[in-house]
Amino acid sequence: MAKQRRASSEGGVSRRKDGSWMVRYTVQTPSGRKRKVIYAKSQAEARRKLTEAFADRDRGITVEKHLARWLEDSVRGSVKATTCQSYASLVRLHVCPTLGSTKLSALTPVHVQTLYRRKLDEGLAPKSVKYIHTTPHRALRQATRWGLVPRNAAAEANPPRVRTPEMSPLSPAQARTLFAAAEGNRLEALYVLAVGTGMRQGRIHGAWVGGRGPRCEDGAGEEDPHAREGWAPPH
């Protein structure tokens, strides 16, 4: 058999020993990816049948099948394994139970909005629902790139707003109590820096590491192990 000529990563045509042509392509089934085979008399006929097979397959594809293909063909290998597993969990636990049976071509922003509303009603925090939103949004963006749908339905839905809690700075009395408790502690200067400047934890951590921690009696820099491992002021 001659070397197979790939029409895409999911299918192709090849010539058989008897002169006929063979079409191979994959479909997504509940049990996984399956290979389909069609035969043709000429290369032109084989390519036409391959195009028709792709069209027939994609016309009836559900959201669940597209998500499975997206995870396998687009996500796996392009991100860390833990990230891929996280996407797969979100698909299985949250997206598919609500949207999985919907035809991909019929999916609308209303369907996606219903997913968000249902998750909020189940008690999930807005931040968690917004995290779920990234999965259909990216999967449908890939669907538009593959030409399966004309628009990204998730891009036109509105995920819940995540409200950042307001900061509650220490009162002067609370600050004095903290300084008194930290007096003589090797991290005393760090607490004074945090309260006096209002710097974020990451900035203070950087300044602490850059300054090599507290100074030793001989003047040499000593890196503080708390700075290396990350620290948090006592509550």
Secondary structure, DSSP 8 states (H G I E B T S, - for coil): ----EEEETTEEEEE-TTS-EEEEEEEEETTEEEEEEEEESSHHHHHHHHHHHHHHHHHT-BHHHHHHHHIIIIITTTS-HHHHHHHHHHIIIIIHHHHTTSBGGG--HHHHHHHHHHHHHTT--HHHHHHHHHHHHHHHHHHHHTTS-SS-GGGGS--------------HHHHHHHHHHHTT-TTHHHHHHHHHH---HHHHHHHHHHTTSSB-TTS-B---HHHHH------
